[in-house]
Amino acid sequence: MFEFDPKFGWGTVVQFVGFAVAILVMWYQLQKQREMQKENHLTQIRRDIYKEITDRMEHSSPSGISVTLDLLHGLLAKAREKKEQTGNYLPPPMRVETIANDFKRVQSRLFGVSGAVEKYEIVGENQPLFRRALVAKISEMSNAFMPILFVLPYVLLSNKGITDPDKLLVVADDELGEFKKKIEQFQNVASDVDGFLYDIQVEAQNILLGGLFERKLEVRRPLDPEAMVLTSQDIKQLAKIRAFVQKSEQAEGHNT
């Protein structure tokens, strides 16, 4: 039969409760520590992903090429004017290879950005869509550059092309006008690419770093109401982007 132990008193009960509370406190602190370690680890992962994406964006802007082409157009006009005045033709101090290589470098960097976004598409629901939009715009930019690249060997000296300035094409006014249109077409697409790069950076900051800093960046507000913005915060923009991607990929499929 059960017999009451006179040694088991309130002091023992208090000790037992104190021991149980201490265990619960230790368990709670351990859980909190684990959660904190997990959150710190996730924060570091978010920072690393953001850094990798933005590092890829360095030197990927096509704006420098746009400036170069503008400068080239002006130098071609001045070279023609000087030839009319002096009879000697001094072409712009640029070479075909330099411009072509600059474009290839930017194009490669842009595809590097696309690859980084694809690598971490899981971080955002719309990241796959934004990556496809960027790839479509890069392809559009490449197509816009090709007519310019076709003209360059006739107006600039090159290592494997024309090496004698007297054999270069002296561009007439109407031809300069056509060349200007080609440059503007490229610049329009290049500007879109720059906008997309900015949008992807803002989206990445809001997704990966927004919680850390408890704020979000505003999305780009272009002056042109028809311009596309890669953002998850605007349903109309998302619909516009999907339509653009679908149309671009269908066209690309027909061309292949």
FITI-50655 format. One line per 3 residues: their letters; for each residue y, x, z of C-alpha. Coordinates in pm, 1 decimal, padded with zeros to 6 digits. Each point is the difference from the previous one (the first is absolute). Layout:
A	Y,X,Z; ...
//
This chain:
MFE	00000.0,00000.0,00000.0; 00360.4,00098.1,-00059.2; 00158.2,00154.6,00304.2
FDP	00374.1,00048.1,00041.0; 00097.5,00363.3,00020.9; 00274.0,00031.8,00259.7
KFG	00112.5,00325.6,-00164.5; 00102.1,-00196.0,-00315.1; 00351.0,-00114.1,00087.7
WGT	00338.1,-00063.2,-00155.0; 00065.8,00372.8,-00025.8; -00297.4,00032.8,-00231.5
VVQ	00118.8,-00295.4,-00206.6; 00345.9,00150.6,-00030.6; -00147.6,00333.0,-00104.3
FVG	-00219.4,-00170.3,-00259.4; 00292.1,-00199.7,-00143.9; 00214.2,00312.8,-00006.2
FAV	-00274.3,00186.7,-00181.1; -00039.5,-00282.9,-00254.3; 00375.4,-00017.9,-00057.0
AIL	00013.7,00376.7,-00052.2; -00276.8,-00024.9,-00260.6; 00183.6,-00283.6,-00178.4
VMW	00325.4,00195.7,00004.5; -00173.3,00308.7,-00140.0; -00169.0,-00213.3,-00269.6
YQL	00333.0,-00163.7,-00090.5; 00175.1,00337.3,-00017.6; -00281.0,00140.5,-00213.5
QKQ	00024.9,-00294.1,-00238.6; 00377.3,00041.2,-00020.9; -00039.7,00370.6,-00061.8
REM	-00249.4,-00065.7,-00278.5; 00229.4,-00260.9,-00156.7; 00291.9,00243.1,00019.5
QKE	-00205.8,00277.5,-00156.7; -00111.1,-00237.6,-00273.4; 00358.3,-00112.9,-00066.0
NHL	00125.0,00359.7,-00003.3; -00275.3,00089.3,-00245.1; 00088.1,-00295.1,-00224.4
TQI	00368.5,00092.1,00019.8; -00080.5,00352.9,-00112.6; -00214.6,-00133.8,-00284.3
RRD	00285.5,-00226.4,-00111.4; 00241.6,00293.9,00005.9; -00242.1,00218.3,-00197.0
IYK	-00052.1,-00268.3,-00265.3; 00373.3,-00057.9,-00034.5; 00062.8,00373.9,-00026.2
EIT	-00265.2,00042.4,-00268.6; 00141.3,-00282.9,-00211.4; 00361.2,00114.0,00032.5
DRM	-00089.6,00366.3,-00054.5; -00145.3,-00102.8,-00333.9; 00332.5,-00159.5,-00088.0
EHS	00186.5,00328.9,00017.4; 00117.8,00109.5,-00346.1; -00155.7,-00311.6,-00156.1
SPS	00327.0,-00171.7,-00093.8; 00068.7,-00012.9,-00376.1; 00376.5,-00017.6,00060.9
GIS	00036.8,00372.7,-00073.2; -00147.0,-00049.7,-00346.6; 00240.4,-00288.4,-00059.6
VTL	00293.1,00228.0,00084.5; -00137.2,00274.4,-00227.4; -00028.6,-00239.8,-00292.9
DLL	00354.4,-00125.1,00054.3; 00120.0,00359.3,-00000.1; -00200.7,00073.6,-00313.9
HGL	00156.9,-00291.6,-00182.9; 00350.4,00122.6,00083.1; -00080.6,00360.2,-00099.8
LAK	-00141.5,-00111.5,-00334.0; 00324.7,-00184.6,-00075.8; 00210.0,00304.6,00094.6
ARE	-00220.5,00235.1,-00202.0; 00047.8,-00211.8,-00309.8; 00378.3,-00012.2,00051.6
KKE	00015.7,00379.0,00032.3; -00202.7,00045.7,-00316.7; 00247.8,-00220.0,-00185.8
QTG	00283.0,00217.7,00133.7; -00151.8,00346.8,-00034.4; -00289.5,-00037.4,-00241.3
NYL	-00238.0,00150.8,00257.8; -00253.3,-00206.9,00186.0; -00073.6,00091.0,00361.7
PPP	-00269.4,-00235.5,00134.7; -00010.1,-00109.2,00364.8; -00137.1,00274.5,00229.6
MRV	-00315.2,-00198.9,00071.5; -00353.6,00037.3,-00120.2; -00257.3,-00262.1,-00091.8
ETI	-00259.9,00149.3,00233.3; 00228.4,-00018.5,00304.3; 00073.3,-00371.1,-00038.2
AND	-00359.9,-00083.3,-00089.3; -00136.8,00197.0,00295.4; 00250.0,-00160.0,00237.9
FKR	-00122.1,-00341.8,-00109.8; -00366.8,00097.4,00037.9; 00071.6,00130.6,00349.6
VQS	00171.3,-00321.2,00106.7; -00271.4,-00210.6,-00160.3; -00267.1,00196.3,00187.4
RLF	00186.3,-00041.1,00329.2; 00030.4,-00373.5,-00058.0; -00372.3,-00035.0,-00055.1
GVS	-00040.2,00200.0,00322.2; 00202.8,-00268.6,00179.2; -00221.4,-00264.7,-00155.3
GAV	-00308.1,00186.6,00119.2; 00131.8,00023.7,00356.0; 00077.5,-00372.7,00007.0
EKY	-00348.2,-00076.0,-00136.1; -00156.0,00223.2,00265.6; 00161.7,-00208.9,00274.8
EIV	00005.7,-00345.0,-00158.4; -00157.7,-00140.1,00315.8; 00325.4,00039.9,00195.4
GEN	00162.4,-00295.0,-00176.4; -00125.9,-00314.4,-00168.6; 00225.5,00047.8,-00303.4
QPL	-00036.6,00376.6,-00036.5; -00259.0,-00032.5,-00282.1; 00238.4,-00225.3,-00193.7
FRR	00293.9,00236.0,00052.4; -00207.8,00297.5,-00114.9; -00097.3,-00182.0,-00321.0
ALV	00365.1,-00089.5,-00058.8; 00102.4,00363.8,00043.3; -00272.4,00118.8,-00239.2
AKI	00110.7,-00257.8,-00257.5; 00361.2,00115.4,00030.9; -00101.7,00367.0,-00032.6
SEM	-00183.9,-00088.9,-00320.4; 00307.5,-00188.5,-00123.5; 00216.1,00303.0,00077.4
SNA	-00237.5,00229.1,-00190.9; 00016.2,-00229.4,-00301.9; 00380.7,00004.1,00016.9
FMP	00002.9,00380.7,00008.4; -00219.6,00046.7,-00307.4; 00271.1,-00092.0,-00259.6
ILF	00232.2,00251.1,00169.4; -00267.9,00266.9,00000.9; -00048.7,-00058.6,-00372.2
VLP	00370.1,00075.7,-00066.2; 00031.2,00310.3,00217.9; -00176.9,00251.4,-00232.1
YVL	00251.4,-00081.8,-00275.8; 00314.8,00046.3,00210.2; -00099.4,00276.1,00245.1
LSN	-00149.1,00344.1,-00031.2; -00357.1,00041.7,00119.3; -00260.6,00271.9,00034.8
KGI	-00246.7,-00158.3,-00239.2; 00245.1,-00190.2,-00216.9; 00337.4,00083.1,-00153.5
TDP	00136.0,00336.7,00115.4; 00291.7,00025.2,-00244.2; 00308.8,-00205.4,00099.6
DKL	00098.5,-00047.0,-00365.4; -00321.7,-00192.9,-00059.7; 00065.9,-00252.8,00274.1
LVV	00111.1,-00352.3,-00080.3; 00373.8,-00055.4,00045.0; 00007.2,-00352.0,00139.8
ADD	00237.5,-00243.9,-00169.8; 00189.1,-00276.4,00179.9; -00247.2,-00276.4,-00085.7
ELG	-00293.0,00221.1,00097.8; 00171.8,00086.0,00327.5; 00039.6,-00370.8,00062.8
EFK	-00370.3,-00061.1,-00057.4; -00088.1,00293.4,00220.3; 00227.8,-00138.3,00270.9
KKI	-00187.6,-00332.3,-00013.1; -00330.3,00181.0,00048.8; 00144.7,00187.7,00298.0
EQF	00133.7,-00321.0,00155.0; -00336.7,-00169.9,-00040.3; -00162.8,00287.5,00183.6
QNV	00268.5,00000.7,00269.1; -00046.1,-00372.0,00066.2; -00371.3,00046.0,00061.7
ASD	00059.1,00319.6,00199.4; 00240.0,-00195.2,00221.3; -00272.6,-00259.4,00058.6
VDG	-00240.2,00276.7,00099.6; 00253.0,00134.7,00250.9; 00037.6,-00351.3,00138.5
FLY	-00376.7,-00037.8,00036.2; -00023.2,00333.0,00182.8; 00266.8,-00114.9,00244.8
DIQ	-00176.4,-00333.7,00047.9; -00334.8,00165.4,00073.0; 00166.8,00227.4,00254.4
VEA	00168.2,-00294.9,00173.4; -00325.2,-00197.7,00000.8; -00188.4,00296.7,00145.1
QNI	00261.5,00048.3,00273.3; -00006.6,-00365.7,00098.1; -00380.4,-00014.1,00010.7
LLG	-00074.4,00339.2,00153.5; 00306.0,00074.2,00212.3; 00162.7,-00338.4,00058.6
GLF	-00194.5,-00068.4,00319.9; 00071.0,00345.2,00134.2; 00377.5,-00037.0,-00035.6
ERK	00001.5,-00377.9,00051.7; 00206.9,-00065.9,-00309.8; -00041.2,-00039.0,-00375.0
LEV	00201.6,00124.5,-00294.1; 00162.2,-00246.9,-00235.4; -00146.2,-00019.1,-00347.2
RRP	00192.3,00112.7,-00307.4; 00257.1,-00246.5,-00134.9; 00062.2,00086.7,-00368.3
LDP	00307.2,-00137.3,-00174.4; -00216.7,-00135.0,-00282.1; -00161.5,-00323.0,00126.9
EAM	-00285.1,00047.0,-00249.4; -00091.0,00344.0,00134.2; -00335.1,00038.0,00174.3
VLT	-00024.9,00116.4,00358.8; -00333.2,00106.0,00148.3; 00011.0,-00186.6,00329.0
SQD	-00233.3,-00218.0,00204.6; 00295.1,-00192.9,00142.5; 00082.0,-00204.2,-00311.9
IKQ	-00252.5,-00242.6,-00150.1; 00196.6,-00030.5,-00324.5; 00002.9,00377.6,-00043.1
LAK	-00375.2,00015.4,00059.8; -00056.2,-00260.2,-00270.8; 00227.1,00192.5,-00236.5
IRA	-00185.2,00325.3,00071.0; -00340.2,-00160.6,-00059.4; 00117.7,-00139.0,-00334.0
FVQ	00138.1,00341.1,-00100.4; -00320.2,00181.9,00096.3; -00219.6,-00252.0,-00179.9
KSE	00208.5,00017.9,-00316.9; 00013.4,00382.0,00006.9; -00372.9,00040.0,00058.5
QAE	-00082.6,-00247.7,-00275.3; 00224.3,00188.9,-00243.4; -00156.6,00329.6,00105.7
GHN	-00344.1,-00149.0,-00055.5; 00089.3,-00107.0,-00352.8; 00131.5,00348.0,-00079.0
T	-00314.8,00178.2,00116.4
//
